């Protein structure tokens, strides 16, 4: 949706083919660093974002075992002063709806639901796609933004499916007013423990609390996403955690905004991108999770997709060069940055779940260095 919005703003006519039969409220929370909100502001969406997001004033890192604060990073006004844009937290459905409205107002975006792209033909001067639901469709470029299990990627790169990373993610969305007052602060809190961590932050202007717990482990054959089983698994995983953290997990069923309090995902990923040809070839380009799926340990999955969209629009707005050259320039401008974010996310996963002396060293470093460890100027400052 971000790509459609950006490319339409650059003067292109966009036809979007979405495999889902209709748009519905799905997903959980997202963190948008100032590198991302800066793009949304440039698209004229600052007011729309302000209406649906929360803007935390602080990131706090705590020990999941003792509950002690290890370090903190000021967000809020500091983020705006240092990076020119705020740090926001938002429900995925709210961001999706915001971008959907922006697409409709752009006037050059036609959205076709219940149509999956089955295959494409790159003809050099045009691209044809086959959806099975309509006659063959032809355009100047094909932008594969079809996610982790991208069919466009498989035809372009033929590199097989993403692989499990050995972590399970458990997500919940809670009604803020159903929680004790101590849980209602306007901040992002990351709880780090051995082989697990949990992150919580407000969304929807502070009316809801997003919770995601990530635990080392693999899904068992035949495993299903069952909320009661997920709750039992989390209770076992966090049995050695501090009491405030166990209390938060125990409060989820009563405070949940969803009929299924916990949703579980098996995390999968790919190695970092290692060249521009892994993001664009000919008249076909990949972006977002189709190009560079992100582990969630740097909170940049949505952010990198939105940055992709902005860079792609700039490349496609160029004059006097053919479409394959424009897409290659997009890929050349993006691949090293996204590869760095992928690599840093992988490293963060190891640090977050550290055990023994490594965990002790991590905690000591955060206590000693504080903001110098938690801030990411090379990421946020672009």
C-alpha positions in Angstrom: 0.0 0.0 0.0 2.9 2.4 0.8 4.5 1.5 -2.6 1.2 2.2 -4.4 0.8 5.5 -2.6 4.4 6.6 -3.3 4.5 5.6 -7.0 1.1 7.3 -7.7 2.5 10.4 -6.1 5.4 10.2 -8.6 2.9 10.4 -11.5 2.4 6.7 -12.3 -0.9 4.9 -12.8 -0.9 1.9 -10.4 -2.9 -1.3 -10.5 -2.7 -3.3 -7.2 -3.5 -7.0 -7.2 -4.2 -8.3 -3.6 -4.8 -12.0 -2.9 -7.1 -11.3 0.1 -10.7 -11.2 -0.8 -11.2 -7.9 1.1 -9.3 -5.6 3.4 -9.9 -6.4 7.1 -8.4 -5.5 10.4 -5.5 -7.8 10.9 -2.1 -7.7 12.7 -0.9 -6.1 15.8 1.4 -3.2 16.7 4.3 -1.6 14.8 7.0 0.7 15.9 7.9 3.5 13.4 11.2 5.2 14.0 11.9 8.8 12.9 13.4 7.5 9.7 9.9 6.2 8.8 7.6 8.9 10.2 9.8 11.4 8.3 8.7 9.7 5.0 5.0 9.7 6.0 5.3 13.4 6.9 6.8 14.1 3.5 3.8 12.4 1.9 1.5 14.8 3.8 0.3 12.2 6.3 1.5 13.8 9.5 -2.0 14.7 10.7 -3.5 11.4 9.7 -0.7 9.6 11.6 -1.2 11.8 14.6 -4.9 10.9 14.7 -4.2 7.1 15.1 -0.8 6.6 16.6 0.8 6.9 20.0 4.0 8.9 20.5 6.0 7.3 23.4 8.2 9.6 25.4 10.7 7.0 26.5 12.2 3.6 25.7 13.0 1.6 28.8 15.0 -1.6 28.9 14.5 -3.9 32.0 15.7 -7.2 33.2 13.0 -9.8 32.7 14.4 -11.7 35.7 14.7 -9.0 38.3 12.6 -6.2 36.9 15.4 -3.7 37.4 15.8 -0.9 34.8 18.9 -1.4 32.8 18.8 1.8 30.7 16.5 4.2 28.9 16.4 6.4 25.8 14.3 9.6 25.7 12.0 9.7 22.7 9.2 12.3 22.3 10.6 15.8 21.9 14.2 14.5 21.8 13.5 12.4 18.7 12.0 15.4 16.9 14.8 17.7 17.9 17.6 15.2 16.9 16.1 13.5 13.8 13.4 15.9 12.6 10.5 13.5 13.1 8.8 11.6 16.0 9.0 8.0 17.2 5.5 6.5 16.8 3.8 3.3 17.7 0.7 2.3 15.7 -1.7 -0.6 15.2 -0.9 -2.3 11.9 -4.6 -2.0 10.7 -4.6 1.8 11.4 -1.4 2.3 9.4 -2.8 0.2 6.6 -6.1 2.1 6.6 -4.2 5.4 6.6 -2.1 4.4 3.5 -5.3 3.0 1.8 -7.0 6.4 2.2 -3.8 8.1 0.8 -3.9 5.8 -2.2 -7.6 6.5 -2.9 -7.0 10.3 -2.7 -4.0 10.0 -5.1 -6.5 9.2 -7.8 -4.3 6.9 -9.9 -4.5 3.7 -7.8 -6.9 0.9 -8.8 -7.1 -1.9 -6.2 -8.2 -5.4 -7.2 -8.8 -7.8 -4.3 -9.1 -11.6 -4.5 -6.5 -11.7 -7.3 -3.2 -13.4 -6.6 -0.4 -13.0 -9.2 0.3 -16.5 -10.4 3.1 -15.8 -12.7 4.6 -13.0 -14.8 6.4 -12.6 -18.2 9.1 -9.9 -18.4 9.0 -8.9 -22.1 11.8 -6.3 -21.8 9.5 -3.4 -22.9 6.6 -4.5 -20.7 5.6 -7.0 -18.0 2.5 -9.3 -18.3 1.0 -10.8 -15.2 -1.5 -13.7 -14.9 -3.9 -13.8 -11.9 -6.3 -16.4 -13.1 -9.2 -14.1 -12.4 -8.9 -11.6 -15.3 -7.4 -11.5 -18.8 -3.7 -11.1 -19.0 -2.6 -7.7 -17.6 0.2 -5.7 -19.0 2.2 -2.8 -17.5 5.6 -1.1 -17.6 6.9 -2.5 -14.3 6.0 -5.2 -11.8 6.6 -4.4 -8.1 6.5 -7.5 -6.0 5.4 -6.4 -2.5 3.8 -9.8 -1.7 5.5 -10.5 1.6 7.6 -13.2 3.2 6.2 -16.0 1.0 6.4 -13.9 -2.2 5.5 -15.7 -5.4 7.1 -12.9 -7.4 10.4 -13.5 -5.6 10.3 -17.2 -6.3 9.9 -16.6 -10.0 12.5 -13.9 -10.0 15.2 -15.5 -7.8 14.2 -19.1 -7.4 15.9 -19.2 -4.0 13.4 -21.4 -2.1 11.3 -20.6 1.0 12.5 -18.6 4.0 13.8 -20.6 6.9 12.7 -20.7 10.6 15.0 -18.7 12.8 14.3 -20.7 16.0 12.1 -18.2 17.7 8.3 -18.2 18.4 6.5 -14.8 18.6 3.3 -14.4 20.8 1.3 -11.3 20.2 -1.6 -9.7 22.1 -3.6 -6.5 22.0 -5.0 -5.3 25.3 -7.5 -2.7 26.4 -5.5 -0.1 28.3 -8.3 0.7 30.7 -8.5 -2.9 31.7 -5.0 -2.9 33.0 -3.6 -1.7 36.4 -2.6 2.0 36.4 1.1 1.0 36.5 0.9 -0.5 33.0 -0.6 2.5 31.3 2.5 4.7 30.8 3.3 6.3 27.5 6.5 4.4 26.8 8.1 1.4 25.1 9.3 -1.2 27.5 11.6 -4.0 26.5 12.1 -6.9 29.0 15.3 -8.9 28.3 15.8 -12.4 29.7 17.7 -15.6 28.9 16.3 -17.1 25.7 13.4 -14.7 25.6 12.2 -11.1 25.6 9.0 -9.2 25.7 8.1 -5.7 24.3 5.1 -3.6 25.2 4.0 -0.2 23.9 0.8 1.9 23.5 -1.1 2.2 20.2 -4.3 3.9 19.1 -3.5 7.1 21.0 -2.8 5.2 24.2 -6.2 3.4 24.3 -4.6 -0.1 23.6 -1.4 -1.8 24.6 0.5 -4.0 22.2 2.4 -6.9 23.7 4.8 -9.2 21.9 6.8 -12.0 23.6 9.5 -13.8 21.7 10.8 -17.1 23.0 13.6 -19.4 21.7 12.0 -22.6 20.4 10.7 -24.4 17.4 7.1 -25.3 16.4 6.3 -29.0 16.7 5.0 -31.0 13.7 1.3 -30.5 13.4 1.4 -27.5 15.8 -1.6 -25.1 15.5 -2.0 -21.5 16.6 -4.1 -22.2 19.6 -4.5 -19.3 22.1 -4.9 -21.5 25.2 -1.9 -23.5 24.3 0.1 -20.3 23.7 -0.9 -19.0 27.1 0.3 -22.2 28.8 3.6 -22.1 26.8 4.2 -18.5 27.8 3.5 -19.2 31.5 6.1 -22.0 31.3 8.6 -19.8 29.4 8.3 -16.9 31.9 8.0 -18.9 35.1 11.4 -17.5 36.3 10.5 -13.9 35.3 9.9 -11.1 37.8 6.4 -10.8 39.2 5.3 -7.7 37.2 6.0 -9.4 34.0 4.2 -12.6 35.0 1.3 -10.4 36.1 1.1 -8.8 32.7 1.0 -12.1 30.9 -1.7 -13.4 33.3 -3.8 -10.2 32.6 -3.9 -10.8 28.9 -7.1 -13.0 28.7 -9.2 -10.5 30.7 -7.9 -7.4 29.0 -7.7 -8.7 25.4 -9.3 -6.7 22.6 -9.4 -9.9 20.5 -11.5 -13.0 20.8 -8.2 -15.0 20.6 -6.0 -13.3 23.3 -2.7 -14.7 22.0 -1.6 -15.3 18.4 1.6 -17.3 17.8 3.9 -17.0 14.8 6.9 -19.1 13.9 9.5 -16.6 12.9 11.2 -17.2 9.5 13.8 -15.1 7.6 16.4 -15.0 4.9 20.1 -14.0 5.0 20.8 -10.4 4.4 20.6 -9.1 0.9 24.0 -9.4 -0.9 23.5 -7.4 -4.1 21.2 -5.2 -6.1 20.2 -8.0 -8.4 18.4 -9.6 -5.4 16.0 -6.6 -5.3 15.5 -5.8 -9.0 16.0 -7.6 -12.4 14.7 -6.2 -15.7 11.3 -4.7 -15.3 10.6 -6.5 -11.9 11.5 -5.2 -8.5 10.9 -6.5 -4.9 10.3 -4.5 -1.8 9.4 -5.0 1.8 9.4 -8.6 3.2 9.5 -10.0 -0.4 12.9 -8.4 -0.8 14.4 -8.4 2.7 12.4 -10.0 5.5 13.4 -8.5 8.8 13.7 -10.2 12.1 11.7 -8.1 14.7 14.6 -7.3 16.9 15.2 -3.8 15.5 11.5 -2.9 14.9 12.2 -2.0 11.2 10.2 -4.4 9.1 7.4 -1.9 8.2 10.0 0.9 8.2 12.2 -0.6 5.6 9.2 -1.3 3.4 8.1 2.3 3.6 11.6 3.5 2.9 11.7 1.2 -0.1 8.5 2.8 -1.4 9.9 6.3 -1.1 13.2 5.3 -2.9 11.2 3.4 -5.6 9.1 6.4 -6.3 12.2 8.6 -6.7 13.7 6.1 -9.2 10.5 5.8 -11.2 10.1 9.5 -11.4 13.4 9.8 -13.4 13.3 10.9 -17.0 15.2 9.8 -20.0 16.1 6.3 -18.8 14.2 3.0 -19.3 12.3 1.2 -16.6 14.9 -1.5 -16.0 17.5 1.1 -15.4 15.2 3.0 -13.0 14.5 -0.2 -11.0 18.2 -1.0 -10.9 19.0 2.4 -9.5 16.3 1.8 -6.8 18.0 -1.5 -5.9 21.5 0.0 -5.9 20.3 2.8 -3.6 18.6 0.3 -1.1 20.4 -3.0 -0.9 23.3 -2.1 1.3 21.1 -0.2 3.8 18.5 -3.0 4.1 21.3 -5.6 4.4 22.8 -3.6 7.3 19.4 -3.5 9.0 18.9 -7.2 8.5 22.3 -8.0 10.0 21.8 -5.7 12.9 18.4 -7.3 13.6 20.0 -10.7 13.6 22.7 -9.5 16.1 20.1 -7.9 18.3 18.3 -11.2 18.5 21.4 -12.9 19.9 21.9 -10.0 22.4 18.3 -9.9 23.6 18.3 -13.6 24.3 21.8 -13.9 25.8 22.5 -16.3 28.7 25.2 -16.6 31.3 28.2 -14.2 31.3 27.1 -12.7 27.9 23.8 -11.6 29.5 25.7 -10.2 32.4 28.0 -8.2 30.1 25.0 -7.0 28.1 23.3 -5.7 31.2 26.4 -4.0 32.4 26.9 -2.3 29.0 23.4 -0.9 29.0 23.7 0.4 32.5 27.1 2.0 31.8 26.4 3.4 28.3 22.6 4.0 28.3 21.5 6.1 25.4 24.8 5.5 23.5 23.8 1.8 23.3 20.1 2.3 22.7 20.1 5.0 20.2 20.7 4.2 16.5 21.8 7.4 14.7 22.9 5.7 11.5 19.4 4.3 11.1 17.2 7.1 12.4 19.2 9.9 10.9 18.9 9.2 7.3 
